Each structure stands twice: as structure tokens, then as C-alpha cells.
Amino acid sequence: MSKATWMLFVDTKWPLDEFFSDVYIPFDCEFLVVQPGGDEGAILTEVYRVKPSFPLQKYRFGTWSARDGLFCTDKSFYQRRNNLQGIALKTGFLKVSVLAYL
């Protein structure tokens, strides 16, 4: 699911928290929801979850209208996802020495 950009067109103003209440959209998945936006034409909202049990994260990705076309954020994928909501990453490194025998 994380290798593609997904776009869901929703013809309602149903709150996204309710619409995706039981849906896990991984942190590394690009998933856009397009909803009617009145004068703005359509609103594009990016949604994901940091962990399955965490709240849905929403980011206003852009707008589209027949008159003005598409306006998107200029922030990169990881600039938009700069908050891991308190998750601690366990990391480490392994130092390997390679001896060359001549």
C-alpha cells in the first residue's frame, strides 16, 4: 500500500475521523481524500496514522477548482510528517572493521 499514491473521492462532508475510524493508513502511505469545498471546488486532505491505535492525522494538502486549477502544498512528504506523536525509535549501529590482506 505504501508504494503508490492513493486518492479517494468522497461526495460528502462526513468528518474524516468518523469515516476512517476503523481504517489504518500507514505513516509511509500517501493517501489523499478529495471532498467538495464549496467556492474552492474541492479540498484535498492527506490522511495517515502513526500507529494503528493512534488518532488519524490530517493535513490540508491543497485545493482544486475549475477556474484556478490545482494548488498544492510545497512541503515535502517528510516535512508534512514531522511529528511521530511521542513514539521512541530504538536504533543502534554496528561498527565493522574490514582488514584487507594483500
GIZIPE-V681654 format. One line per field, one symbol per residue. ss: DSSP state (2 for helix, 1 for strand, 0 for the rest). psi: psi as a letter, one per 30 degrees, with the letter a starting at -180 (. if undefined). A space follows every 10 residues. Layout:
ss->???
psi->???
This chain:
ss->0000111111 0000022220 0000000001 1111110222 0111111100 0000001111 1111100011 1100002222 0000000000 0000000000 00
psi->ffflkkkkkj hlgkkeeeeg egkjjlegkj jkkklkgbff dkkkkkklke lefllkkkkj ealkleefak kllgklefef igjghgkkkj lllkkkkjkk k.
